[in-house]
C-alpha cells in the first residue's frame, strides 16, 4: 500500500478532521482515507459546451426570429489624404 504526507495543513482543518474522526469513532488517518475514498468514487461531472448549456436554459422560453439584413458590397475605404 502507498502512503502520502500532507504538509501545511491548516490548523482549523486538522481540528475539523480530528473532531469528525472522533465522532465516527475512528482515527484521523482512517477518516482521511474514508473522505478520499468517498470523494474519488464519485464520477466526474459531465463537461458541456457553454453554448449548449446556455441554449438548454433559454430554449424553453421561446425564441425571436430576427430579420437578416441583405448583403451589400463592401464600401470603399476612406481616403485620409
C-alpha positions, 0 to 999 in steps of 0.5 A: 500500500502507498502512503502520502504526507500532507504538509501545511495543513491548516490548523482549523482543518486538522481540528475539523478532521480530528473532531469528525474522526472522533465522532465516527469513532475512528482515527484521523488517518482512517477518516482521511482515507474514508473522505478520499475514498468517498470523494474519488468514487464519485464520477466526474461531472459531465463537461458541456459546451457553454453554448449548449448549456446556455441554449438548454436554459433559454430554449424553453422560453421561446425564441425571436426570429430576427430579420437578416439584413441583405448583403451589400458590397463592401464600401470603399475605404476612406481616403485620409489624404 
